[in-house]
Amino acid sequence: MTKEEKILEIENLTTRLKDVKNLYLTDIAGLNAMETSSLRRACFKAGIKLSVVKNTLLERAMKNSGKDFGELKDLLKGNTSLMFSESGNGPAKIIKDFRKKSDKPILKGAFIEESIYVGDDQINNLVSIKSKEELIGEIISILQSPAKNIISALKSGGGKVSGILKSLYGKKSRIVICIQKLYLKFIKQIL
């Protein structure tokens, strides 16, 4: 590699590292051509970019990126492959699934949303990380739960306020207490 090519590669890596949210450092040395091709295919299908880099170039790009990669710089020994992904757990799932057939790739470390994970023993923790979309889905379902309870109470009570209060009386949620208070105020105003 000429000096100009190295400079260009450092600039490209620096640009990628500035924008990265999720980065895995792995060691895929020892995989034969078929296994490497299979890993690349699996990464491509999952939207993960896999690339092999020189450690010295990656170290310079990490310094130039302005991000704090902490202990990951110390892991730049031997063969290093980078896995770039939009989801924090995607590469970990690929690695874990691929290991059913082989003992590689080995996880050196990961940079997930400003958090650093070091060592191959972190693979199960990384697999269990939920993506932003998964977390939003859970929050929405939690928020919808009280509304669903009120709707079912409205349907079961025949639409009468007293029926609704009777069916929700046993549940001490904030929504129920607010409805009870509003109902009592309404009754007092009528009388």
N, C-alpha and C positions, 0 to 999 in steps of 0.2 A: 504494500500500500504506500503510495507516495505521500509526501507531506501535505499536498493540496487535498488529496482524497481524505486524509485523516482530519484535516481542518473542516472540510465539508461534512464529514460524518459526525464530528463533534457538534457542529451547528445544527444538524438535523436532529440529533439526539436531544440537544438542549431545548429545541423548540417543542419536541414531543414531551419532554419532562416538565416543562413549564405548565402545560395544559393537562397533565395527567392527574387523575383522581385515584386510580387503582393500578398498581404496578406490582408484578410478581417477578422475583429473581429466582430462576431455577437452574438446575444442572441436568442437561439431557445427554451428557457424554455417555457413551456405551450403548446408545440405541442404534440399531442397524438402520439401513435405508428404509426398509418397509415400516418399521416402528416409527421412525421420524416422520415419514410421509403420513402415516395414520394419525399421529399426534397433530400434525399441521392441519390435516383435514378436519379433525374434531374441533380444533381451535377456530378454524374458519367458519364452521357451521354455527359455533356459539358466538361469533362476532368478536373473537379474541385475536389480537395481532401478536404473533410469535416471531421473534427475531433473535438471532445470535449476535452478540456484540463482543468487542474486545474490552477487557476490563479497564485498561488505562483510558480508553476513549470514553467509556461510560462514567468513570470517576471524574474526568474533566467536565463532562456534560452535567453531572450532578452538581458540581461546584458552580458552574455557570448558570444553572437554572434558577437559583435564588431560593429554592426550597430546601427545607431541612430533612435530609434523608437519614439522619442519625447513624445508627449502627449498620445500616445497609452498605455503607461505603467500606466497612471492614470485611464484608462478605465477598468482595470482588477478588476471589482467588479461584483458580481452575477455570473450567468452562462456565460461561454465564449466558443464559437465554432470558430474554425479557418477554413477559406476557402483559400486554396492555388490554384493559377491559373497561367497559362502562359499568358493569356490575362488580361489586366487591367480592362476591362468592363464586362467580363464573369460572375463573381459572382454577380455583381450589376444587371445584366439582370435577372439572376435566382431569386434573391431576389424580384425584382419588379414584375416578372411574378408570383411568388409564393404568393405574397401578394394579388393577385386578389381573392384568396380563403381564405386567413387567414391574420391576422394582424401581424404575425411573418414570418420570422425572422426579428429582429430589428438590424439595422446596428449600431454597436458601433463606429467603425472606420476602416480605410483602409490605407495600406502602398502600394502605387503604384509607382514603379520606383523612389524610394527615396522621393516621395511626400507623405505627411500625410493629410488625410481627417478625420475629427472628427465629429461624429453625424449622426443621421438617416436622417437629412435634406439634406445630401450630396448625397443621392442615385441617384437623377436625374443627377447631375454633373458626377458621376461615370459611369452611363449608357452611357453618351455622349462621354466618352473618346474613342478615336480610337486606335485600335491595331497597332502595327508596320507594319503589312502586309497591313492594310487599308491605312495607311499613304503613304507607298511605292507605292501602286496602284494609289493613287491620284497624287503623284508627277510624276509618269510615264505618266499618261494621260495628265497632264499639259505640260510635255516636248514633248509629241508626237503631240500636237495640231499644233504648227507652221509647223512641217514637213508635216502633213496632208494637211495644206493649200497650201504649195508649190507643193505637188504632185497633188492636184486637179487643181491648176493653170496650171501645166504642161500639164495635160490631156485636159483641156478646151481650152488652147491656141493653140492646134494643134502642140505643140512642138517647136514653133517659139519663140525666145527670146523676140521679140517685143510683141507678144501676152501675154507672161508671165508677162512682165513688165506692160502692160496695165491692165491686170486683177488684179495685185497686187498693182497697183499704189495708189489706195485709202487707202490702209492699211499702216500705218506708223510703222511697226515693225522694229526691228534691222536687222532682216534677210533680209527684203525687201530692206532696205537702203544699206546693204552690197552688195546685188545682183546688185542694180542699179549702185553703184560705180564700181563694177567689170565690168559690161557691158560697162560703159563709158570708162574705161581704155582700154578695149578690142577694142572698136570702134576707139579710138585715135591711137592705135598701128597699126590698119589696114590701116587707112588713112594716 
